[in-house]
Amino acid sequence: GRRTRAGEPLGRLRPPDRAYAPYDAYALRPDGKVLAVGHRDGTVSLIDAETLRERSRFRAVPNGPVSGMAYLPGGRSLVVGGDDGFLAMFDPARGRLVTPLQGHSHVVLGPTFSADGRLMATAGAGDAVLLWTLRSGRPQGSPRPYYPSGGAWDLSLSPDGRTLAVAAL
């Protein structure tokens, strides 16, 4: 948890239920002021990173838990993944779905972005890795698939978007 200047704990967040899912569903807004926490019931809480108090909560995944999420560079949109291939961009300030994203059929694991926000990669457990081209924070055309042998467990795009690291099962 966060600490005061004297080193005393300020508070502690309850971690996601690891008995249910072997991944964390959280994302820190790029400015470091808001922590988005995904829940088993499909909702997302926006937590003030200074006080650790919940600012708001909204429903993101219609059926099942939040399985992965990340803020786009700039922090105005939040991409949320869930069961059955659910993937969508949200306006977290309003708790509103902005753009549904099609292409996965299984649990969607964390999105990752190039530093300029022009590329996004997503992985579906037992599914393809999809590389999305974004313009002004919105997908352009169909995503390009990559099929790692054994599927993907985690992934990360390099800041320049030229390298995609994939942890395969």
N, C-alpha and C positions, 0 to 999 in steps of 0.2 A: 504494500500500500504506500501511499504518499506520506511524507514526513514533514513535520514543521521544521523551522530553522534550528530548533533545539534538538531535532532528531526524534521527537515523539511521533508515533504513528498518527496520521490524520484520520484514517479510515481504511476499510478493507472491502473489496468487492467479492461477492460470492462467485467462484468460477463456474463455467458451464458444467453440466452433468456429464462427467467423463465415462460413467457407466453406460450412458446412452450413445455417446459419440466420441470417437478418438481424436477430435479436432476441436480447436477453440473457435468460437464464433464471435469475434470482436474486431473492431477497426478504430484506430485513432485518427481523428480528423487531422489533415496536414498541419494546421496551426497549433495542434496540441491541446486545444481547449475543450473538445468533446470526445468522449469515448462511446462508440456505438457497441452495444452488447446484444447478441442474438440469443433468443430463448427457445426452449424446447417446444413451446406452444406456437411458434411461428411469429412472435412479436419481436420488435427491436426497441430497446431502451436507449435513449440518449442521455448520457451521464455527464454532468459537469466535472471535468477533470481536476478542477481546483478543490471543490467541496465534496465530490463524490456523491452528490445528490442527483436523483433522476429528474431531468428537465421535462421529458415527454416520453411517450411510448406509442408505437403504431404497429398495426398488423402488416406483416410483409409476406410471409409464406402462407398460402391458404391451407395447405394440408401437410403437417409435419414441422420439424424443427428448422431453424436457420442453421445452415451447414457451413456457410462461408460468406464473407463480405469484405468490402474495401471501399474507401472513399476514392473517387477520381482525384487526380492532382487538381488542386484548387479548392477541393472540399465542398463543392456545391451539390454533388450527386453522390449517392451511395449505391453500389451494386451489391445485391443480395442474392445468394443461392440457397436452394433447399432441395427437398425430395422430388423425385419424378421429373428431373430436368428443369425444375423451376429456376429461372434466372431473370432478374429485372433490375432496371435502374429506378431509383427512388429520389424524390426531393425530400431529404430528411427533415428539413425545417418545417415542412407542411405535412410530413408523413404520407406523401402521395406517390403512387406508382406513376412513373413518367413513361418508361419504355419497357415492354416485355421483350425478352431476348430468347429466340428459339434456336435449338441445335443440340441440346443435351437430352438424354433420356434417363439418366440415373442421378444420384445425389451429386449436386454441384459443389465442388470445393473452391476455395478462395479465388477471387479474381486478383490479377496482378497487372500493373500498368508500367509503361515507359514513363520517364520523368516528364515528358512533354504532353502526356495524355493522349497521344495519337494511336497507341496500340494498347490492347487489353488481351490477356490470355486467361482462359478459364479451363477447368478440368472437371470432368465427370468421373466419379468413381466407377471403374470398369467401362469407361466411355472414352471418347476422343478428347484430346486437348484442342481447344479452339482458339485461334488467333483472330481477333477482331480489329478492324481499322475504324478509328473514331475520328469524327470531325466535329468540332465544337461540342464534344462530350456525347455525341450520338453515333450509333453504328452506321457504317456505310457499306452497303452490299452484304454478301454472305460471308460468314467467317471461314477461314482456312483451317482444315482439320489436320491434326498430327496424331498418329496412333502409336504411342509407346508400347513396347511389348510388356505385358503384365499390367497395363493401365498406369495411371498417375496417382501418386499420393499427395504430392505438393508440387508447386511450380513457382518460378519467379522470373520476371523479365528484367534484363539489365536496364539501367537508367537510359541508355541510348537506344534501347529497343532492338539491338542487333543480336542479342543472345537470349535464349530461353533455356533456363535450367529446369529440368524435370526430374523429380524423385519418383522412380518407378517402383511398383510393388514387387 
